[in-house]
Amino acid sequence: MTTAPIVFTCNSAFGVANFRGGVIRALVHKGYRVAVVAPADATQEARLRALGAEFVAWAVSGRGASLVNECDSVRELIAIYQRLRPALCFHFTIKAVIYGAIACRWLHLPGISVITGLGYVFLNSSWVSWAARILYRQTLAWSHEIWFLNDDDRETFVRLELVGSLPVRMLPGEGINLQHFCAPRQAPGEGSAGRTFLMVARLLRDKGVLEFVEAARRVRAARPGTRFLLLGPAGADNPSAISVEQVRAWQDEGVIEYLGVAEDVRPTLAKADCVVLPSYREGIPRSLLEAAAMQRPLIATDVPGCRQPVIEGESGLLCRPRDAGDLAQKMIAITDLSPQALRDMGACGRALMEQRFDEKIVIGHYTDALARILDTSLLPAV
């Protein structure tokens, strides 16, 4: 085993455990020492340690812009890296990418910046967005490589001159464990006469939650037996967050059923006839990959990231972004399909996951990077 760890740094321990747990498990199995650097979270720390990773708490906020606090976060990360002396660092989410690149530059460590999506700073115009782009341009130049989850994000970074001449590589999402996410006994369309639509996401405006709720109102008026389920955390530390009080109001109205959060989403996915994500932009959304792997038809916005897991008209439907009316029409189209047509859509989505988004493909990208960047003396014997 290497004495120097492979480090995964993120502004959310859940993000590492949920999206990259399979990669961590595979690296540990191959003999690498893996450490996760993220904000303290006892539940996720236990999950990560169960995978074989070390956990190091890092004080960084999701949306804070206090100069003093942000400088403290950078200094703390430098101190963490100085103590760990990583063999290679993978950085996820904007603050981890920027601050991680600074820490790697300061300590002469190799780092890979993984752009998991453009997020709030690219979807909105503010001084924070402006500052973030300047920081991206400066700090990305200190990375060994930059990874993107879709071509649209890569093209945006190239157009804004944020990547320079660095090596750029494409990662097919975060990968999906096709043994863990497999077809349940109940196929879509086999439940009650009314269809059930499910949205799985953090409850943010940028995820299209408002459009989902408004579309639900319209569809319920046209198809009274239709159900709309919403799964994901409310009141997040994000400028786009939707409050718990607003979600309760929607429940009281009877337009949606809020399910809170779940450690295992598979039982909820199994209840759905169609999974919906009307997000404004994504890297590659995990919720759509999981749903497609479980042979659920999809409705997603025709935007970067969301369109990649959908074969229009075959595994699901694409709708216009920020358009509740168009989303409602696509939902009604799904309600009018026969159970066999829904099953065919689900089977098509599963085949796409097997072809392009299997977790084994993603694990191969990480192990190739280790062999490409690390000194061979640091590689474990496998």
C-alpha positions, -999 to +999 in steps of 0.1 A: +000+000+000+012+035-007+021+056+023+010+088+004-028+088+000-050+095-030-072+124-018-108+132-028-117+168-017-152+181-019-175+206-002-198+177+008-190+144+023-223+131+010-212+140-026-181+118-022-198+089-005-228+089-028-213+097-062-178+083-059-181+055-033-176+028-060-144+045-072-131+047-036-139+010-029-122+000-061-090+020-054-088+006-018-093-029-032-064-023-055-041-014-026-043+024-026-046+045+005-075+069+001-084+099+021-115+121+018-114+158+028-148+174+033-169+192+059-176+172+091-206+148+087-208+119+111-231+098+090-211+102+058-178+097+076-190+063+088-200+054+052-166+065+039-147+046+065-167+015+057-154+018+022-119+018+035-112+055+032-098+079+058-118+110+066-104+145+074-128+172+083-124+205+065-142+237+075-156+252+042-191+266+036-213+258+006-221+293-003-203+317+021-184+346+005-168+361+036-132+369+027-119+360+061-137+327+062-127+318+027-090+326+035-093+304+066-106+276+045-077+278+021-051+279+049-068+249+066-067+229+034-030+237+029-023+225+064-043+193+057-024+186+025+009+194+042+001+168+069-012+142+044+013+148+016-010+133-010+003+114-040-026+128-061-056+150-053-090+149-070-110+181-065-148+183-069-172+213-067-161+249-073-146+258-039-127+225-037-114+229-072-102+265-066-089+261-031-075+226-038-055+240-068-041+267-046-031+242-020-015+219-046+004+249-061+017+259-027+029+224-018+040+213-053+014+185-054-003+170-084-040+177-087-069+170-111-098+194-113-132+176-119-158+200-132-190+183-121-213+210-134-213+248-139-237+254-111-250+286-096-221+309-105-227+302-142-264+303-141-266+337-125-249+371-129-233+387-098-200+398-084-195+364-069-200+348-104-175+373-119-150+366-091-154+328-094-146+329-131-114+349-125-104+324-098-111+295-121-090+310-149-060+315-125-062+283-104-071+258-131-038+266-147-022+249-117-040+216-123-023+186-140-055+178-158-091+191-160-120+166-163-155+174-175-187+153-174-201+166-207-189+183-239-211+214-233-193+223-201-160+217-217-169+240-246-181+267-222-148+266-203-128+268-236-149+297-249-144+316-216-106+308-219-106+291-185-086+260-194-056+273-213-034+245-227-040+220-200-049+184-208-087+180-209-104+147-205-141+136-206-155+115-178-189+097-185-206+110-154-198+096-120-208+061-131-235+038-120-233+005-102-255-016-124-256-045-099-269-022-072-293-003-094-312-030-113-348-034-125-373-040-096-401-066-098-427-040-107-422-025-141-433+010-149-470+012-157-479-019-136-492-001-105-524+018-102-542+033-132-528+067-124-492+074-132-466+083-106-439+109-113-409+113-091-383+140-089-351+133-070-329+163-063-317+189-038-346+213-035-331+242-054-347+266-079-319+258-104-330+221-103-364+231-117-384+223-086-408+253-092-414+241-128-421+205-115-446+218-090-464+240-115-465+212-141-479+189-114-508+214-109-516+214-146-513+176-150-535+169-119-562+191-134-561+171-167-553+137-151-567+137-115-553+103-106-517+113-112-492+114-083-461+136-079-434+126-055-405+149-044-374+134-028-345+154-016-332+178+011-349+212+015-335+244+029-300+237+017-270+260+021-274+274-014-286+308-027-311+289-049-325+268-020-363+263-014-374+265+022-390+238+042-420+261+047-426+264+010-425+226+006-450+222+034-473+247+016-472+226-015-480+195+005-509+213+022-521+223-013-521+186-022-500+191-054-470+170-043-460+144-018-427+153-001-407+122+009-378+140+027-345+124+022-335+087+019-302+069+023-314+043-003-334+057-032-341+024-048-374+016-031-387+051-041-375+047-077-393+014-079-426+031-071-422+056-100-436+052-135-413+081-147-385+101-131-383+138-139-355+163-137-363+198-151-329+212-141-314+243-157-280+226-162-261+197-148-228+178-152-244+144-155-273+140-130-270+110-108-307+107-103-313+101-140-286+075-142-300+056-113-335+058-126-325+046-161-305+018-146-337+007-128-356+008-162-376+039-154-386+062-183-372+097-180-383+133-186-354+158-185-347+193-198-330+196-231-299+213-216-262+203-211-259+173-188-296+164-186-299+154-222-270+130-222-287+101-203-319+104-224-325+090-259-353+113-270-385+094-278-369+060-269-358+061-233-376+092-223-386+127-234-369+161-233-387+193-224-378+230-227-360+245-197-378+268-174-411+259-191-437+243-168-462+242-196-440+221-219-430+199-190-467+193-182-473+183-218-445+158-217-459+143-185-493+140-200-477+122-230-462+097-205-495+091-188-511+083-221-485+056-230-494+019-225-476-002-199-457-020-226-445+013-241-433+024-207-415-009-203-398-005-237-386+030-227-372+016-194-354-012-212-338+013-237-326+034-208-310+004-191-292-005-223-278+030-226-265+028-190-248-005-197-232+009-229-220+044-217-224+049-179-213+017-162-193+025-130-165+002-143-158+026-171-154+055-147-132+034-124-110+028-154-105+065-160-093+070-124-069+041-124-055+052-158-049+087-143-030+072-114-008+052-137-003+083-160+005+109-133+021+091-104+056+079-101+056+042-107+073+037-073+041+049-057+018+024-074+007-006-054+015-041-066-017-055-081 
